[in-house]
Amino acid sequence: MAEIKLYEVGDRIKITAVFTPTDPTVIKFDMYNNSVFVVTHEFGVSPDIVRDSEGVYTMSYVIPTRGRWSYRITGTGAVQATGIWFFIASGYSG
């Protein structure tokens, strides 16, 4: 069973995506709060996504509100892959 991580509102988290055997043509990180779409970050467009090495990308994200969060990472083009992960954010959401 996958472990669901717990964070506080305002925490900066690091999300890592690993693609093999090479880099996808397009990489997107889609963020959802309580199953409602919040924002898409795309490599090459969003400055918060960094290519660490071939096939490895990280995104820094500050959690803006509490709730059950999910994020979907999608690679298209040269590598086709999608994954979904979850976390919980608690605390004051102002």
Chimera marker file (.cmm) of the C-alpha trace (Angstrom):
<marker_set name="trace">
<marker id="1" x="0.000" y="0.000" z="0.000" r="1" g="1" b="0" radius="0.5"/>
<marker id="2" x="1.273" y="3.465" z="-0.870" r="1" g="1" b="0" radius="0.5"/>
<marker id="3" x="1.989" y="5.863" z="1.957" r="1" g="1" b="0" radius="0.5"/>
<marker id="4" x="0.117" y="9.183" z="1.887" r="1" g="1" b="0" radius="0.5"/>
<marker id="5" x="2.371" y="11.998" z="3.061" r="1" g="1" b="0" radius="0.5"/>
<marker id="6" x="1.209" y="14.728" z="5.429" r="1" g="1" b="0" radius="0.5"/>
<marker id="7" x="2.199" y="18.402" z="5.078" r="1" g="1" b="0" radius="0.5"/>
<marker id="8" x="1.187" y="21.797" z="6.437" r="1" g="1" b="0" radius="0.5"/>
<marker id="9" x="-0.212" y="24.696" z="4.410" r="1" g="1" b="0" radius="0.5"/>
<marker id="10" x="2.758" y="26.814" z="3.320" r="1" g="1" b="0" radius="0.5"/>
<marker id="11" x="5.197" y="23.895" z="3.118" r="1" g="1" b="0" radius="0.5"/>
<marker id="12" x="7.415" y="23.844" z="0.029" r="1" g="1" b="0" radius="0.5"/>
<marker id="13" x="7.511" y="20.312" z="-1.324" r="1" g="1" b="0" radius="0.5"/>
<marker id="14" x="9.752" y="18.793" z="-3.963" r="1" g="1" b="0" radius="0.5"/>
<marker id="15" x="8.036" y="16.528" z="-6.497" r="1" g="1" b="0" radius="0.5"/>
<marker id="16" x="10.271" y="14.291" z="-8.618" r="1" g="1" b="0" radius="0.5"/>
<marker id="17" x="9.423" y="12.639" z="-11.930" r="1" g="1" b="0" radius="0.5"/>
<marker id="18" x="11.603" y="9.928" z="-13.475" r="1" g="1" b="0" radius="0.5"/>
<marker id="19" x="11.152" y="8.888" z="-17.102" r="1" g="1" b="0" radius="0.5"/>
<marker id="20" x="13.010" y="6.082" z="-18.874" r="1" g="1" b="0" radius="0.5"/>
<marker id="21" x="14.774" y="5.526" z="-21.180" r="1" g="1" b="0" radius="0.5"/>
<marker id="22" x="14.993" y="9.231" z="-22.127" r="1" g="1" b="0" radius="0.5"/>
<marker id="23" x="13.295" y="12.616" z="-21.798" r="1" g="1" b="0" radius="0.5"/>
<marker id="24" x="9.660" y="13.047" z="-22.871" r="1" g="1" b="0" radius="0.5"/>
<marker id="25" x="8.996" y="15.782" z="-25.400" r="1" g="1" b="0" radius="0.5"/>
<marker id="26" x="6.445" y="17.472" z="-23.093" r="1" g="1" b="0" radius="0.5"/>
<marker id="27" x="6.255" y="17.147" z="-19.289" r="1" g="1" b="0" radius="0.5"/>
<marker id="28" x="3.325" y="18.430" z="-17.228" r="1" g="1" b="0" radius="0.5"/>
<marker id="29" x="2.609" y="18.458" z="-13.498" r="1" g="1" b="0" radius="0.5"/>
<marker id="30" x="-1.151" y="18.897" z="-12.858" r="1" g="1" b="0" radius="0.5"/>
<marker id="31" x="-2.201" y="19.814" z="-9.300" r="1" g="1" b="0" radius="0.5"/>
<marker id="32" x="-5.639" y="19.043" z="-7.810" r="1" g="1" b="0" radius="0.5"/>
<marker id="33" x="-7.154" y="19.916" z="-4.417" r="1" g="1" b="0" radius="0.5"/>
<marker id="34" x="-10.071" y="17.747" z="-3.266" r="1" g="1" b="0" radius="0.5"/>
<marker id="35" x="-10.356" y="16.446" z="-6.862" r="1" g="1" b="0" radius="0.5"/>
<marker id="36" x="-10.731" y="19.989" z="-8.273" r="1" g="1" b="0" radius="0.5"/>
<marker id="37" x="-8.125" y="21.067" z="-10.850" r="1" g="1" b="0" radius="0.5"/>
<marker id="38" x="-5.885" y="23.864" z="-9.529" r="1" g="1" b="0" radius="0.5"/>
<marker id="39" x="-2.989" y="24.453" z="-11.943" r="1" g="1" b="0" radius="0.5"/>
<marker id="40" x="-0.730" y="22.904" z="-14.608" r="1" g="1" b="0" radius="0.5"/>
<marker id="41" x="3.029" y="23.407" z="-14.588" r="1" g="1" b="0" radius="0.5"/>
<marker id="42" x="4.857" y="22.577" z="-17.826" r="1" g="1" b="0" radius="0.5"/>
<marker id="43" x="8.599" y="22.098" z="-18.219" r="1" g="1" b="0" radius="0.5"/>
<marker id="44" x="10.071" y="24.885" z="-20.343" r="1" g="1" b="0" radius="0.5"/>
<marker id="45" x="7.149" y="27.185" z="-19.492" r="1" g="1" b="0" radius="0.5"/>
<marker id="46" x="7.042" y="27.052" z="-15.681" r="1" g="1" b="0" radius="0.5"/>
<marker id="47" x="10.301" y="28.133" z="-14.022" r="1" g="1" b="0" radius="0.5"/>
<marker id="48" x="9.626" y="25.900" z="-10.995" r="1" g="1" b="0" radius="0.5"/>
<marker id="49" x="10.373" y="22.684" z="-12.947" r="1" g="1" b="0" radius="0.5"/>
<marker id="50" x="14.043" y="21.754" z="-13.294" r="1" g="1" b="0" radius="0.5"/>
<marker id="51" x="15.693" y="19.029" z="-15.382" r="1" g="1" b="0" radius="0.5"/>
<marker id="52" x="18.128" y="17.340" z="-12.985" r="1" g="1" b="0" radius="0.5"/>
<marker id="53" x="19.494" y="14.812" z="-15.476" r="1" g="1" b="0" radius="0.5"/>
<marker id="54" x="18.268" y="12.762" z="-18.427" r="1" g="1" b="0" radius="0.5"/>
<marker id="55" x="14.727" y="11.670" z="-17.626" r="1" g="1" b="0" radius="0.5"/>
<marker id="56" x="14.713" y="13.214" z="-14.121" r="1" g="1" b="0" radius="0.5"/>
<marker id="57" x="12.701" y="16.365" z="-13.367" r="1" g="1" b="0" radius="0.5"/>
<marker id="58" x="11.792" y="18.088" z="-10.102" r="1" g="1" b="0" radius="0.5"/>
<marker id="59" x="9.170" y="20.668" z="-9.305" r="1" g="1" b="0" radius="0.5"/>
<marker id="60" x="9.067" y="22.880" z="-6.225" r="1" g="1" b="0" radius="0.5"/>
<marker id="61" x="5.520" y="23.628" z="-5.033" r="1" g="1" b="0" radius="0.5"/>
<marker id="62" x="4.254" y="25.674" z="-2.092" r="1" g="1" b="0" radius="0.5"/>
<marker id="63" x="1.012" y="24.211" z="-0.743" r="1" g="1" b="0" radius="0.5"/>
<marker id="64" x="-1.524" y="27.065" z="-0.768" r="1" g="1" b="0" radius="0.5"/>
<marker id="65" x="-4.514" y="25.507" z="1.027" r="1" g="1" b="0" radius="0.5"/>
<marker id="66" x="-5.417" y="22.535" z="3.170" r="1" g="1" b="0" radius="0.5"/>
<marker id="67" x="-7.157" y="19.457" z="1.825" r="1" g="1" b="0" radius="0.5"/>
<marker id="68" x="-6.585" y="16.204" z="0.009" r="1" g="1" b="0" radius="0.5"/>
<marker id="69" x="-4.158" y="16.978" z="-2.795" r="1" g="1" b="0" radius="0.5"/>
<marker id="70" x="-3.231" y="14.912" z="-5.808" r="1" g="1" b="0" radius="0.5"/>
<marker id="71" x="-0.837" y="15.526" z="-8.629" r="1" g="1" b="0" radius="0.5"/>
<marker id="72" x="-0.563" y="13.906" z="-12.022" r="1" g="1" b="0" radius="0.5"/>
<marker id="73" x="2.732" y="13.890" z="-13.886" r="1" g="1" b="0" radius="0.5"/>
<marker id="74" x="2.465" y="13.267" z="-17.613" r="1" g="1" b="0" radius="0.5"/>
<marker id="75" x="5.153" y="12.794" z="-20.234" r="1" g="1" b="0" radius="0.5"/>
<marker id="76" x="4.239" y="12.776" z="-23.923" r="1" g="1" b="0" radius="0.5"/>
<marker id="77" x="6.085" y="12.545" z="-27.214" r="1" g="1" b="0" radius="0.5"/>
<marker id="78" x="9.370" y="10.623" z="-27.010" r="1" g="1" b="0" radius="0.5"/>
<marker id="79" x="8.208" y="8.919" z="-23.766" r="1" g="1" b="0" radius="0.5"/>
<marker id="80" x="4.539" y="8.280" z="-22.947" r="1" g="1" b="0" radius="0.5"/>
<marker id="81" x="3.938" y="7.935" z="-19.201" r="1" g="1" b="0" radius="0.5"/>
<marker id="82" x="1.507" y="9.107" z="-16.521" r="1" g="1" b="0" radius="0.5"/>
<marker id="83" x="1.453" y="8.716" z="-12.742" r="1" g="1" b="0" radius="0.5"/>
<marker id="84" x="-0.777" y="10.016" z="-9.945" r="1" g="1" b="0" radius="0.5"/>
<marker id="85" x="0.203" y="10.588" z="-6.287" r="1" g="1" b="0" radius="0.5"/>
<marker id="86" x="-1.563" y="11.979" z="-3.200" r="1" g="1" b="0" radius="0.5"/>
<marker id="87" x="-0.849" y="13.970" z="-0.050" r="1" g="1" b="0" radius="0.5"/>
<marker id="88" x="-2.800" y="15.682" z="2.722" r="1" g="1" b="0" radius="0.5"/>
<marker id="89" x="-2.243" y="19.318" z="3.756" r="1" g="1" b="0" radius="0.5"/>
<marker id="90" x="-3.517" y="20.507" z="7.116" r="1" g="1" b="0" radius="0.5"/>
<marker id="91" x="-3.283" y="23.759" z="9.013" r="1" g="1" b="0" radius="0.5"/>
<marker id="92" x="-4.440" y="27.303" z="8.605" r="1" g="1" b="0" radius="0.5"/>
<marker id="93" x="-5.386" y="28.253" z="5.035" r="1" g="1" b="0" radius="0.5"/>
<marker id="94" x="-6.120" y="31.860" z="5.681" r="1" g="1" b="0" radius="0.5"/>
<link id1="1" id2="2" r="1" g="1" b="0" radius="0.2"/>
<link id1="2" id2="3" r="1" g="1" b="0" radius="0.2"/>
<link id1="3" id2="4" r="1" g="1" b="0" radius="0.2"/>
<link id1="4" id2="5" r="1" g="1" b="0" radius="0.2"/>
<link id1="5" id2="6" r="1" g="1" b="0" radius="0.2"/>
<link id1="6" id2="7" r="1" g="1" b="0" radius="0.2"/>
<link id1="7" id2="8" r="1" g="1" b="0" radius="0.2"/>
<link id1="8" id2="9" r="1" g="1" b="0" radius="0.2"/>
<link id1="9" id2="10" r="1" g="1" b="0" radius="0.2"/>
<link id1="10" id2="11" r="1" g="1" b="0" radius="0.2"/>
<link id1="11" id2="12" r="1" g="1" b="0" radius="0.2"/>
<link id1="12" id2="13" r="1" g="1" b="0" radius="0.2"/>
<link id1="13" id2="14" r="1" g="1" b="0" radius="0.2"/>
<link id1="14" id2="15" r="1" g="1" b="0" radius="0.2"/>
<link id1="15" id2="16" r="1" g="1" b="0" radius="0.2"/>
<link id1="16" id2="17" r="1" g="1" b="0" radius="0.2"/>
<link id1="17" id2="18" r="1" g="1" b="0" radius="0.2"/>
<link id1="18" id2="19" r="1" g="1" b="0" radius="0.2"/>
<link id1="19" id2="20" r="1" g="1" b="0" radius="0.2"/>
<link id1="20" id2="21" r="1" g="1" b="0" radius="0.2"/>
<link id1="21" id2="22" r="1" g="1" b="0" radius="0.2"/>
<link id1="22" id2="23" r="1" g="1" b="0" radius="0.2"/>
<link id1="23" id2="24" r="1" g="1" b="0" radius="0.2"/>
<link id1="24" id2="25" r="1" g="1" b="0" radius="0.2"/>
<link id1="25" id2="26" r="1" g="1" b="0" radius="0.2"/>
<link id1="26" id2="27" r="1" g="1" b="0" radius="0.2"/>
<link id1="27" id2="28" r="1" g="1" b="0" radius="0.2"/>
<link id1="28" id2="29" r="1" g="1" b="0" radius="0.2"/>
<link id1="29" id2="30" r="1" g="1" b="0" radius="0.2"/>
<link id1="30" id2="31" r="1" g="1" b="0" radius="0.2"/>
<link id1="31" id2="32" r="1" g="1" b="0" radius="0.2"/>
<link id1="32" id2="33" r="1" g="1" b="0" radius="0.2"/>
<link id1="33" id2="34" r="1" g="1" b="0" radius="0.2"/>
<link id1="34" id2="35" r="1" g="1" b="0" radius="0.2"/>
<link id1="35" id2="36" r="1" g="1" b="0" radius="0.2"/>
<link id1="36" id2="37" r="1" g="1" b="0" radius="0.2"/>
<link id1="37" id2="38" r="1" g="1" b="0" radius="0.2"/>
<link id1="38" id2="39" r="1" g="1" b="0" radius="0.2"/>
<link id1="39" id2="40" r="1" g="1" b="0" radius="0.2"/>
<link id1="40" id2="41" r="1" g="1" b="0" radius="0.2"/>
<link id1="41" id2="42" r="1" g="1" b="0" radius="0.2"/>
<link id1="42" id2="43" r="1" g="1" b="0" radius="0.2"/>
<link id1="43" id2="44" r="1" g="1" b="0" radius="0.2"/>
<link id1="44" id2="45" r="1" g="1" b="0" radius="0.2"/>
<link id1="45" id2="46" r="1" g="1" b="0" radius="0.2"/>
<link id1="46" id2="47" r="1" g="1" b="0" radius="0.2"/>
<link id1="47" id2="48" r="1" g="1" b="0" radius="0.2"/>
<link id1="48" id2="49" r="1" g="1" b="0" radius="0.2"/>
<link id1="49" id2="50" r="1" g="1" b="0" radius="0.2"/>
<link id1="50" id2="51" r="1" g="1" b="0" radius="0.2"/>
<link id1="51" id2="52" r="1" g="1" b="0" radius="0.2"/>
<link id1="52" id2="53" r="1" g="1" b="0" radius="0.2"/>
<link id1="53" id2="54" r="1" g="1" b="0" radius="0.2"/>
<link id1="54" id2="55" r="1" g="1" b="0" radius="0.2"/>
<link id1="55" id2="56" r="1" g="1" b="0" radius="0.2"/>
<link id1="56" id2="57" r="1" g="1" b="0" radius="0.2"/>
<link id1="57" id2="58" r="1" g="1" b="0" radius="0.2"/>
<link id1="58" id2="59" r="1" g="1" b="0" radius="0.2"/>
<link id1="59" id2="60" r="1" g="1" b="0" radius="0.2"/>
<link id1="60" id2="61" r="1" g="1" b="0" radius="0.2"/>
<link id1="61" id2="62" r="1" g="1" b="0" radius="0.2"/>
<link id1="62" id2="63" r="1" g="1" b="0" radius="0.2"/>
<link id1="63" id2="64" r="1" g="1" b="0" radius="0.2"/>
<link id1="64" id2="65" r="1" g="1" b="0" radius="0.2"/>
<link id1="65" id2="66" r="1" g="1" b="0" radius="0.2"/>
<link id1="66" id2="67" r="1" g="1" b="0" radius="0.2"/>
<link id1="67" id2="68" r="1" g="1" b="0" radius="0.2"/>
<link id1="68" id2="69" r="1" g="1" b="0" radius="0.2"/>
<link id1="69" id2="70" r="1" g="1" b="0" radius="0.2"/>
<link id1="70" id2="71" r="1" g="1" b="0" radius="0.2"/>
<link id1="71" id2="72" r="1" g="1" b="0" radius="0.2"/>
<link id1="72" id2="73" r="1" g="1" b="0" radius="0.2"/>
<link id1="73" id2="74" r="1" g="1" b="0" radius="0.2"/>
<link id1="74" id2="75" r="1" g="1" b="0" radius="0.2"/>
<link id1="75" id2="76" r="1" g="1" b="0" radius="0.2"/>
<link id1="76" id2="77" r="1" g="1" b="0" radius="0.2"/>
<link id1="77" id2="78" r="1" g="1" b="0" radius="0.2"/>
<link id1="78" id2="79" r="1" g="1" b="0" radius="0.2"/>
<link id1="79" id2="80" r="1" g="1" b="0" radius="0.2"/>
<link id1="80" id2="81" r="1" g="1" b="0" radius="0.2"/>
<link id1="81" id2="82" r="1" g="1" b="0" radius="0.2"/>
<link id1="82" id2="83" r="1" g="1" b="0" radius="0.2"/>
<link id1="83" id2="84" r="1" g="1" b="0" radius="0.2"/>
<link id1="84" id2="85" r="1" g="1" b="0" radius="0.2"/>
<link id1="85" id2="86" r="1" g="1" b="0" radius="0.2"/>
<link id1="86" id2="87" r="1" g="1" b="0" radius="0.2"/>
<link id1="87" id2="88" r="1" g="1" b="0" radius="0.2"/>
<link id1="88" id2="89" r="1" g="1" b="0" radius="0.2"/>
<link id1="89" id2="90" r="1" g="1" b="0" radius="0.2"/>
<link id1="90" id2="91" r="1" g="1" b="0" radius="0.2"/>
<link id1="91" id2="92" r="1" g="1" b="0" radius="0.2"/>
<link id1="92" id2="93" r="1" g="1" b="0" radius="0.2"/>
<link id1="93" id2="94" r="1" g="1" b="0" radius="0.2"/>
</marker_set>
